[in-house]
Amino acid sequence: MTGIHLDSDFKSSIGLIRHGVVGQGSDVVLVHGTPTSSFVWDHVIERLQSKYRFHILDLPGYGCSEKFTGQEVRLRSFARALAELIEHKGLVDPVLVGHDFGAATVMGAHLVENISVKAIAIADGVVLSPWGTDFSRHVKEHEAVFAAVPNYIHEAILRAHLKSAMAMKPDEQTMQALINPWLGNEGQMAYYRQVSQYDYDYTTQLEILYPTLSVPTLVMWGALDRWVDISEGKRLHSMIPDAEFATLPDAGHFSMIDTPGLFSDKLDHWMSKVINL
């Protein structure tokens, strides 16, 4: 583990964001999805921090960033918050890399919030409507019921759900790092809050804009993704002019955890080309 430290605070329009910087080189912003945190990028940063300056964050309502009752944690709000953070940091044409919800977040920051970028990489993205696992859709319809279950039942449900996102059996350290932000009363309420606000309309809006992308784009997908099938990745790839596509064999939805070496190699090979264009 790299021991990433999110040692800076930024007050976005939807809550305080914890963020940090590690590495040296061209600016690359890594945006996690749901229900994860910046932890998912740990092994990628470990491998590539000597070549790139990584900007890491926990989205509002996630990880160690601010969580509170009534918080807006929709995709459109994440895109706005990311744009605010990039402007606050004064980043000029960074590369944006987004996983799961983070994919729609980086797409929205560029295509809707008009953040200028060098390139965009998408990994196992939540980017096309309709989306969401059967479990997540069920939770969305019954948020209050799930939010009220005893903590130990919540943890058991979450653990089983997260395991289905990985093709490889995670070690206990990894599983605990994924689960910890959602434990306790605050974490449990935050988990079900974000599910209840799944924003299908926003990805429908983005779909219209994908053909207008004019920056280099990479679409990476785990061949064994059980949360968002690889066919969705190929459909996204077909919508974006001149996009590249990379299949990650043996990887599930959390492809950077399942196959961190391959994931890092694919991302590095692509970034080393597009950054110098």
LUMDREN-210641 format. One line per 4 residues: for each residue x, y, z of N, C-alpha, C. Coordinates in steps of 0.001 Angstrom, whole numbers, plus 500000, padded with zeros to 6 digits. Example, Ala and Ser with C-alpha at 12.3 -4.5 7.8 and 13.67 -1.06 7.14 Angstrom:
! residues 2
513190/494310/507800/512300/495500/507800/513200/496700/507800 ~ 512850/497750/507080/513670/498940/507140/512900/500030/507870
***
This chain:
! residues 277
500828/498799/500000/500000/500000/500000/500864/501254/500000 ~ 500424/502277/499305/501206/503503/499197/501017/504417/500403 ~ 499946/504204/501164/499692/505097/502280/499335/506494/501810 ~ 498421/506591/500851/497988/507870/500314/497411/508728/501434
497822/509995/501459/497304/510919/502460/496468/511998/501767 ~ 495196/512045/502112/494345/513132/501646/494443/514223/502712 ~ 495446/515069/502558/495802/516006/503626/495344/517435/503375 ~ 494491/517631/502366/493989/518978/502074/492466/518960/502035
491872/520110/502337/490415/520267/502332/490006/521295/501295 ~ 488882/521029/500643/488283/522023/499758/486775/522001/499971 ~ 486198/523159/500213/484761/523261/500461/484042/523432/499135 ~ 483531/522342/498593/482796/522402/497334/481353/522819/497606
480571/522982/496542/479174/523393/496684/478308/522303/497297 ~ 478822/521063/497396/478020/519981/497980/478712/519340/499186 ~ 479707/520007/499710/480364/519490/500899/481873/519507/500791 ~ 482514/519350/501924/483970/519370/501993/484564/518148/501309
485587/518385/500485/486305/517326/499783/487688/517182/500395 ~ 488036/515975/500782/489408/515669/501183/490171/515253/499939 ~ 491351/515840/499747/492112/515536/498542/493608/515598/498834 ~ 494405/515062/497918/495844/515052/498087/496558/514924/496761
497866/515035/496806/498708/514959/495605/499883/514044/495899 ~ 500232/513208/494928/501398/512342/495075/502029/512117/493708 ~ 503356/512061/493662/504055/511783/492412/504605/513034/491757 ~ 505199/512820/490580/505778/513926/489824/505592/513681/488335
505369/514771/487617/505145/514660/486182/503878/515385/485787 ~ 503268/514962/484688/502043/515591/484193/500887/515354/485154 ~ 499965/516323/485209/498840/516254/486139/497792/515247/485667 ~ 497443/514317/486557/496417/513306/486300/495477/513280/487495
494185/513466/487237/493183/513460/488298/492470/512110/488286 ~ 492503/511401/489415/491885/510087/489547/490579/510222/490324 ~ 489471/509777/489726/488153/509929/490348/487514/508554/490523 ~ 487277/508191/491768/486678/506897/492089/485183/506901/491816
484559/505734/491976/483118/505611/491783/482419/505199/493061 ~ 481318/504472/492908/480534/504019/494046/480555/502499/494121 ~ 480564/501898/495294/480612/502547/496604/482028/502490/497153 ~ 482933/503242/496541/484349/503154/496893/484889/504514/497344
486193/504655/497271/486876/505885/497664/488182/505936/496891 ~ 489016/506898/497210/490310/507021/496539/491192/505793/496748 ~ 490848/504964/497716/491620/503752/497980/491777/502874/496737 ~ 490776/502863/495846/490836/501949/494697/492036/502230/493802
492610/503438/493878/493729/503803/493010/495090/503485/493637 ~ 495094/502935/494815/496327/502763/495572/497420/502044/494782 ~ 497104/500905/494187/498121/500121/493489/498555/500775/492173 ~ 497659/501512/491540/498007/502234/490313/499004/503346/490640
498734/504091/491686/499643/505167/492102/501001/504603/492488 ~ 500993/503502/493200/502236/502864/493623/503132/502567/492427 ~ 502534/502148/491320/503301/501769/490135/503712/502957/489267 ~ 502929/504037/489273/503126/505096/488280/503480/506464/488852
503645/506587/490157/503856/507906/490744/505191/508536/490368 ~ 506118/507740/489852/507383/508332/489423/507256/509021/488063 ~ 506110/508828/487376/505925/509376/486025/504823/510425/485930 ~ 503916/510419/486915/502760/511315/486848/502498/511941/488216
501937/513133/488183/501543/513827/489411/500048/513568/489610 ~ 499732/512652/490506/498364/512225/490707/497644/513107/491723 ~ 496455/513533/491345/495571/514279/492231/494439/513331/492626 ~ 494314/513069/493925/493370/512083/494422/492363/512775/495323
491131/512289/495304/490093/512867/496151/489079/511810/496543 ~ 488408/512060/497636/487193/511343/497989/486032/512257/497638 ~ 485135/511784/496808/483978/512587/496437/483156/512942/497677 ~ 482440/514065/497656/481589/514415/498789/480600/513287/499089
480486/512942/500365/479617/511841/500752/480299/510491/500733 ~ 481582/510456/500373/482330/509204/500248/483636/509291/501037 ~ 484184/508108/501354/485503/508050/501979/485584/508917/503218 ~ 486618/509756/503274/486795/510637/504435/486328/512061/504146
485649/512269/503028/485052/513585/502766/483760/513738/503564 ~ 483225/514949/503547/482085/515278/504396/480836/514491/504014 ~ 480117/514007/505037/478837/513319/504873/477837/513974/505814 ~ 476635/514275/505329/475647/514876/506222/474240/514645/505680
473285/514681/506573/471881/514493/506216/471441/515565/505223 ~ 470745/515151/504180/470262/516076/503169/471282/516427/502101 ~ 472451/515826/502157/473513/516131/501191/473115/515702/499781 ~ 473425/516531/498807/473196/516183/497401/474405/515402/496898
474166/514155/496494/475257/513302/496037/474874/512631/494715 ~ 474378/513429/493793/474008/512934/492469/475177/513089/491503 ~ 475103/512393/490380/476169/512473/489390/476402/513901/488926 ~ 475354/514627/488663/475519/516001/488163/476219/516878/489205
475946/516617/490476/476596/517410/491522/478069/517038/491657 ~ 478412/515768/491402/479814/515356/491438/480605/516026/490321 ~ 480022/516101/489128/480709/516753/488010/480979/518220/488334 ~ 480013/518867/488943/480184/520270/489327/481258/520416/490400
481222/519539/491399/482205/519607/492484/483615/519339/491974 ~ 483751/518384/491045/485074/518110/490473/485579/519318/489702 ~ 484707/519951/488931/485107/521153/488196/485557/522249/489160 ~ 484845/522396/490267/485220/523398/491267/486601/523101/491856
486848/521825/492129/488145/521446/492712/489285/521687/491725 ~ 489091/521317/490462/490130/521512/489446/490447/522999/489289 ~ 489402/523828/489279/489621/525268/489173/490326/525795/490421 ~ 489944/525314/491586/490577/525723/492846/492068/525394/492852
492423/524233/492317/493815/523804/492300/494608/524446/491161 ~ 493931/525106/490237/494601/525776/489133/495210/524813/488118 ~ 494620/523644/487962/495152/522669/487021/494824/523087/485589 ~ 495818/522979/484721/495647/523351/483310/495702/522090/482464
494595/521779/481815/494494/520621/480916/495024/519327/481536 ~ 494484/518921/482671/494912/517644/483243/494324/516471/482461 ~ 494881/515301/482664/494246/514067/482216/493268/513661/483312 ~ 492045/513311/482921/491043/512857/483881/490838/511358/483716
490872/510632/484820/490643/509191/484813/489502/508892/485770 ~ 488431/508268/485262/487268/508012/486098/486829/506564/486058 ~ 486495/506030/487222/486008/504657/487351/484569/504679/487852 ~ 483707/503817/487272/482338/503690/487745/481657/505064/487712
481080/505542/488827/480495/506880/488873/481498/507949/488478 ~ 482772/507703/488803/483806/508666/488460/483919/508892/486973 ~ 483509/507893/486179/483539/508046/484725/482534/509094/484266 ~ 481306/509000/484769/480311/510028/484446/480712/511375/485024
481392/511352/486153/481845/512600/486787/482859/513326/485911 ~ 483855/512607/485392/484863/513284/484568/484276/513683/483218 ~ 483384/512862/482690/482724/513236/481436/481898/514507/481636 ~ 481166/514566/482730/480351/515751/483000/481172/516991/483268
482303/516816/483966/483161/517969/484244/483656/518597/482949 ~ 483947/517763/481958/484447/518274/480677/483312/518706/479746 ~ 482318/517845/479555/481298/518085/478535/480186/519028/478983 ~ 479918/519072/480289/478839/519930/480804/479391/521149/481538
480399/520922/482392/480958/522024/483180/482092/522751/482453 ~ 482465/522244/481273/483423/522912/480375/484836/523036/480939 ~ 485262/522048/481720/486646/521995/482176/487524/521520/481019 ~ 488557/522284/480692/489471/521918/479608/490396/520802/480090
490536/519751/479282/491358/518601/479675/492273/518192/478535 ~ 493340/517485/478899/494257/516934/477906/493703/515658/477290 ~ 493101/514813/478131/492569/513534/477682/491697/512958/478787 ~ 490909/511941/478440/490016/511297/479398/490146/509780/479270
490285/509111/480418/490273/507649/480449/489106/507189/481311 ~ 488386/506192/480803/487226/505641/481481/487509/504185/481813 ~ 487221/503781/483047/487389/502383/483445/486072/501861/484020 ~ 485511/500837/483363/484281/500196/483869/483269/501259/484299
482938/502124/483372/482188/503321/483718/480683/503145/483817 ~ 480086/503928/484697/478641/504120/484747/478367/505341/483881 ~ 478142/505092/482609/478099/506188/481643/476928/506109/480666 ~ 476200/504994/480659/475099/504805/479729/473855/504356/480491
472712/504893/480102/471449/504502/480743/470827/503305/480005 ~ 470142/502416/480746/470000/502362/482200/471216/501690/482831 ~ 471422/501871/484119/472569/501278/484791/472194/500933/486232 ~ 473122/500247/486905/472899/499835/488292/472639/498349/488395
473173/497731/489426/472925/496308/489652/471498/496104/490149 ~ 471019/494872/490067/469680/494566/490586/469582/494926/492060 ~ 470658/494643/492809/470661/494964/494236/470540/496467/494451 ~ 471301/497254/493710/471279/498708/493886/469913/499291/493537
469290/498771/492487/467954/499254/492130/466956/498938/493233 ~ 467093/497763/493835/466202/497369/494922/466405/498285/496127 ~ 467656/498571/496449/467954/499460/497569/467389/500849/497310 ~ 467522/501326/496093/467017/502660/495739/465520/502771/496026
464798/501702/495784/463350/501710/495992/462970/501576/497465 ~ 463898/501112/498297/463570/500849/499705/464653/501406/500624 ~ 465091/502624/500354/466207/503218/501096/465977/503204/502597 ~ 464805/503630/503041/464547/503751/504472/464644/502407/505183
464189/501364/504512/464239/500029/505115/465682/499585/505309 ~ 466492/499728/504273/467891/499297/504364/468681/500171/505341 ~ 468413/501460/505343/469148/502365/506227/468892/502053/507697 ~ 467775/501387/507983/467402/501119/509369/467836/499746/509874
468446/498913/509034/468840/497580/509493/469983/497704/510493 ~ 470131/496720/511386/471252/496763/512332/472585/496844/511599 ~ 473571/497472/512262/474866/497704/511616/475520/496424/511117 ~ 475411/495339/511891/476091/494111/511490/475462/493495/510246
474156/493679/510074/473499/493192/508862/473905/494051/507671 ~ 473932/495355/507893/474391/496266/506834/475792/495882/506376 ~ 476704/495630/507311/478071/495285/506938/478116/493978/506149 ~ 477334/492993/506559/477316/491707/505858/476775/491852/504442
475734/492655/504275/475170/492889/502946/476186/493595/502052 ~ 476813/494623/502607/477774/495400/501836/478976/494547/501442 ~ 479442/493726/502351/480581/492857/502069/480260/491909/500913 ~ 479082/491304/500941/478685/490381/499878/478544/491116/498544
477994/492309/498588/477812/493098/497361/479151/493467/496751 ~ 480081/493926/497561/481393/494334/497056/482180/493155/496476 ~ 482046/491994/497081/482736/490820/496549/482311/490524/495117 ~ 481066/490816/494789/480577/490542/493438/481178/491481/492395
481841/492550/492853/482466/493498/491928/483858/493062/491510 ~ 484398/492022/492168/485777/491609/491910/485831/490178/491401 ~ 486653/489976/490383/486827/488635/489835/487787/487815/490679 ~ 488722/488497/491330/489671/487840/492214/489175/487954/493661
489478/486964/494485/489085/487020/495888/489930/488068/496600 ~ 489305/489121/497137/490087/490180/497796/490621/489716/499145 ~ 491785/490226/499538/492272/489935/500880/491492/490781/501881 ~ 491581/490430/503138/490772/491095/504156/491140/492571/504304
492416/492915/504103/492829/494308/504198/492132/495158/503142 ~ 492064/494628/501921/491380/495343/500840/489902/495477/501130 ~ 489271/494377/501529/487845/494420/501808/487519/495405/502924 ~ 488327/495416/503967/488059/496318/505079/488234/497776/504667
489218/498046/503804/489431/499416/503330/488243/499901/502495 ~ 487621/498988/501764/486450/499345/500969/485219/499588/501846 ~ 485096/498804/502907/483901/498842/503744/483934/499949/504800 ~ 485107/500221/505363/485216/501101/506537/484477/502432/506424
484557/503144/505252/483873/504452/505194/482358/504367/505355 ~ 481785/503170/505180/480329/503011/505234/479836/502432/506551 ~ 480733/502272/507518/480346/501703/508801/479981/502796/509807 ~ 479339/502390/510888/478856/503359/511865/477586/504019/511352
476897/504731/512214/475620/505340/511818/475785/506333/510674 ~ 476835/507182/510744/477054/508169/509684/477357/507492/508363 ~ 478234/506490/508379/478602/505799/507159/477443/505035/506553 ~ 476678/504353/507399/475541/503573/506902/474494/504487/506260
474174/505583/506910/473207/506518/506338/473716/507095/505024 ~ 475027/507399/504962/475609/507957/503746/475553/506959/502602 ~ 475772/505689/502911/475733/504668/501859/474367/504627/501190 ~ 473317/504547/501975/471986/504449/501388/471503/505771/500814
472042/506879/501337/471707/508189/500768/472165/508285/499318 ~ 473411/507842/499055/473930/507971/497693/473198/507021/496730 ~ 472793/505848/497203/472037/504942/496336/470682/505543/495989 ~ 470043/506177/496956/468710/506748/496725/468732/507872/495704
469923/508459/495467/470020/509586/494532/470631/509193/493185 ~ 470643/507927/492877/471126/507507/491553/470418/508323/490475 ~ 471204/508906/489572/470740/509954/488672/470783/509467/487219 ~ 469765/508717/486828/469757/508146/485487/469625/509215/484400
468928/510298/484696/468729/511347/483693/470052/511968/483253 ~ 471014/512029/484170/472278/512686/483836/473057/511885/482798 ~ 473095/510574/482941/473808/509768/481945/473085/509814/480601 ~ 471776/509945/480612/471036/510106/479354/471441/511410/478672
471620/512460/479462/472083/513741/478920/473489/513618/478341 ~ 474350/512893/479056/475735/512736/478605/475825/511953/477302 ~ 474952/510966/477133/475000/510137/475925/474916/510982/474655 ~ 474146/512033/474708/474000/512915/473547/475315/513621/473241
476130/513827/474276/477348/514616/474124/478586/513787/473796 ~ 478569/512478/474027/479764/511667/473783/480307/511797/472358 ~ 479461/511849/471335/479996/511990/469970/480710/513309/469720 ~ 480562/514278/470644/481229/515568/470460/482614/515602/471096
483018/514538/471790/484324/514515/472434/485435/514670/471403 ~ 486332/515595/471646/487408/515855/470692/488789/515687/471308 ~ 488840/515180/472558/490124/514924/473207/490388/513423/473163 ~ 491658/513015/473213/491964/511577/473228/491222/510882/474368
490625/509747/474066/489814/509029/475054/490164/507548/475040 ~ 490323/506994/476221/490570/505565/476391/489430/504966/477191 ~ 488902/503835/476701/487870/503088/477416/488471/501742/477810 ~ 488563/501502/479130/489120/500250/479657/488007/499483/480372
487992/498150/480196/486907/497388/480801/487365/496004/481238 ~ 486918/495598/482398/487170/494242/482858/486317/493253/482090 ~ 486941/492237/481541/486209/491238/480752/485194/490480/481599 ~ 485405/490449/482925/484536/489693/483822/483696/490617/484705
483457/491834/484241/482679/492809/484998/481232/492322/485116 ~ 480789/492056/486346/479421/491601/486587/478488/492739/486987 ~ 479038/493926/487186/478198/495067/487523/477807/495850/486268 ~ 478761/496070/485379/478480/496754/484107/479159/495924/483012
478371/495219/482249/478917/494281/481270/479821/494986/480257 ~ 480815/494258/479787/481772/494826/478839/481095/495297/477551 ~ 479936/494760/477245/479203/495224/476063/478856/496707/476172 ~ 478646/497186/477401/478386/498611/477606/479638/499434/477313
480786/498906/477668/482032/499592/477345/482238/499689/475847 ~ 481918/498628/475137/482074/498638/473687/481068/499587/473046 ~ 479880/499683/473643/478888/500626/473117/479366/502059/473324 ~ 479922/502346/474495/480482/503685/474727/481597/503972/473739
482485/503023/473557/483613/503190/472631/483128/503546/471226 ~ 482045/502934/470796/481524/503188/469445/480930/504584/469300 ~ 480615/505233/470416/479982/506551/470387/480993/507686/470376 ~ 482253/507402/470705/483252/508456/470863/484229/508423/469690
484355/509507/468942/485254/509521/467786/486698/509206/468171 ~ 487288/508249/467479/488721/507914/467610/489119/507433/469000 ~ 488167/506961/469788/488504/506445/471111/489252/505119/470986 ~ 490093/504832/471970/490772/503537/472053/490041/502656/473058
490146/501339/472864/489484/500400/473764/490490/499361/474243 ~ 490451/499063/475538/491350/498064/476107/490550/497105/476980 ~ 490589/495828/476626/489964/494787/477444/490954/494319/478499 ~ 490485/494133/479717/491325/493669/480812/490886/492256/481197
491520/491236/480637/491158/489850/480967/491340/489594/482463 ~ 490518/488742/483005/490598/488334/484412/490177/489426/485386 ~ 489699/490550/484892/489294/491647/485779/487782/491764/485827 ~ 487269/492086/487011/485859/492385/487183/485620/493880/487136
484609/494338/487873/484265/495758/487832/485344/496615/488483 ~ 485938/496126/489562/487047/496847/490188/488351/496392/489532 ~ 488494/496757/488283/489593/496229/487464/490965/496637/487967 ~ 491069/497810/488578/492373/498261/489090/492770/497539/490371
491820/496866/491003/492125/496030/492163/492394/494594/491733 ~ 491593/494089/490796/491765/492715/490322/493091/492509/489595 ~ 493395/493424/488673/494609/493277/487854/495373/494598/487819 ~ 495937/495005/488948/496570/496328/489030/497748/496505/488087
498531/495453/487855/499670/495573/486956/499244/495825/485530 ~ 498291/495036/485053/497802/495202/483686/497092/496543/483531 ~ 496270/496886/484500/495566/498169/484460/496564/499317/484354 ~ 497572/499301/485195/498570/500378/485212/499351/500432/483907
499703/499266/483369/500455/499221/482110/499644/499813/480962 ~ 498366/499442/480877/497505/499960/479804/497342/501474/479925 ~ 497098/501936/481141/496905/503365/481356/498183/504133/481067 ~ 499301/503621/481528/500596/504272/481327/500945/504347/479845
500753/503261/479117/501066/503234/477688/500264/504292/476935 ~ 498985/504396/477277/498120/505372/476608/498485/506798/477013 ~ 498687/507047/478322/498994/508405/478763/500326/508895/478222 ~ 501282/508005/478135/502604/508418/477627/502514/508884/476174
501520/508401/475452/501308/508853/474064/500543/510161/474012 ~ 499411/510235/474704/498524/511393/474528/499036/512638/475222 ~ 499782/512496/476291/500288/513671/476986/501282/514434/476130 ~ 501976/513748/475262/502975/514393/474418/502457/514833/473056
501134/514692/472838/500578/515130/471556/500604/516646/471423
***
